[in-house]
Amino acid sequence: MAALSGPSFAREVALGAPTTVVCACESDGTARTVQGLLHRPEFRIYRSTDILGVEYGGALKNVIAIAAGVSDASVTATTRKRGLLRGRCPRCAGSGWRAAPRRRRSPA
């Protein structure tokens, strides 16, 4: 079994739009086979053995995309979207997911 995940829409892939996805499989050989069968110059496939991570990453990407779409209706859409992408969303704070702390530069 292999999981294919990435920011892609079937219609755009069919029209030949440049697309990058990940094929995750416990067996790198199987992932390599899938990569060989589906790879095209406009459809790049990376390999991973982290099936769970790829699937969770895809689900999280969808949640962030929905939140970004909702924030577009807001007056402060840019600020909110920036917060989502930087992992500073207050709603995420209680979920156990934490963004890496920002490093402060010392004055020169």
Number of C-alpha atoms within 10 A of each C-alpha: 9 17 17 19 20 17 11 14 10 9 9 11 14 8 8 13 14 13 17 16 17 22 23 27 22 14 13 15 11 16 24 17 12 18 20 11 9 10 15 13 9 12 16 14 24 16 18 19 16 13 19 12 12 20 17 12 14 16 13 12 14 13 12 16 15 11 14 19 13 13 17 13 9 11 9 10 15 13 11 19 21 13 14 19 12 12 17 16 16 10 8 13 12 8 8 7 9 12 12 9 7 7 6 6 6 5 4 3
